[in-house]
Amino acid sequence: MRMKSIAAALVFLVGAGAASLAQAAPGYSTGNVNMRAGPSTAYPAVTVIPVGAPVEILGCLNGWAWCDTVYAGNRGWVAGSYLNASYRGARVPFVSYAPRIGVPVVAYNRDVYWRTHYRARPFYRQYYVGPNHACVRGPRGAICR
């Protein structure tokens, strides 16, 4: 019985993940904007998205303030106010139209997100302090193992 429950849960999670991807929305940056490693300006920049560049909006935090996006192979967070969306053939302010477009509301879990997307990034060891990481802060920043 336990194996059936686990298998059913896995099928649900895979299906939910596919549904989330299906609801991703095309968007565009409204200015030269930093894509961040988390939903705040306190996180390091992953890259700069140039004005007008196309992005894929995968989901946003409740209220649409920060959105999980993909741009040129990079994954990260962009403030919703710096995004436009495509809606009925026009570019519209994303935050105003997000509920109509159907972009999912997502949660941010830094540990999972960073381990999944940023392990190979130079800033990972400098900023990430997660489970099983021993870090010591010194005059040149944090040193982690």
Secondary structure as the mmCIF struct_conf table of DSSP 4:
data_model
#
loop_
_struct_conf.conf_type_id
_struct_conf.id
_struct_conf.beg_label_comp_id
_struct_conf.beg_label_asym_id
_struct_conf.beg_label_seq_id
_struct_conf.end_label_comp_id
_struct_conf.end_label_asym_id
_struct_conf.end_label_seq_id
HELX_RH_AL_P HELX_RH_AL_P1 ARG A 2 ALA A 22
TURN_TY1_P TURN_TY1_P1 GLN A 23 GLN A 23
STRN STRN1 ALA A 25 SER A 29
BEND BEND1 THR A 30 ASN A 32
STRN STRN2 VAL A 33 ARG A 36
BEND BEND2 ALA A 37 SER A 40
TURN_TY1_P TURN_TY1_P2 THR A 41 ALA A 42
BEND BEND3 TYR A 43 TYR A 43
HELX_LH_PP_P HELX_LH_PP_P1 PRO A 44 PRO A 44
STRN STRN3 ALA A 45 ILE A 49
HELX_LH_PP_P HELX_LH_PP_P2 PRO A 50 PRO A 50
TURN_TY1_P TURN_TY1_P3 VAL A 51 GLY A 52
STRN STRN4 PRO A 54 CYS A 60
TURN_TY1_P TURN_TY1_P4 ASN A 62 GLY A 63
BEND BEND4 TRP A 64 ALA A 65
STRN STRN5 TRP A 66 TYR A 71
TURN_TY1_P TURN_TY1_P5 ALA A 72 GLY A 73
STRN STRN6 ASN A 74 ALA A 79
HELX_RH_3T_P HELX_RH_3T_P1 GLY A 80 TYR A 82
STRN STRN7 LEU A 83 TYR A 87
TURN_TY1_P TURN_TY1_P6 ARG A 88 GLY A 89
STRN STRN8 ALA A 90 PRO A 93
HELX_RH_AL_P HELX_RH_AL_P2 PHE A 94 ILE A 101
TURN_TY1_P TURN_TY1_P7 GLY A 102 GLY A 102
HELX_LH_PP_P HELX_LH_PP_P3 VAL A 103 PRO A 104
STRN STRN9 VAL A 105 VAL A 105
HELX_RH_AL_P HELX_RH_AL_P3 ARG A 110 HIS A 117
TURN_TY1_P TURN_TY1_P8 ARG A 119 ALA A 120
BEND BEND5 ARG A 121 ARG A 121
TURN_TY1_P TURN_TY1_P9 PRO A 122 PRO A 122
HELX_RH_AL_P HELX_RH_AL_P4 PHE A 123 TYR A 127
TURN_TY1_P TURN_TY1_P10 PRO A 131 ASN A 132
STRN STRN10 CYS A 135 GLY A 138
TURN_TY1_P TURN_TY1_P11 PRO A 139 ARG A 140
STRN STRN11 GLY A 141 CYS A 144
#
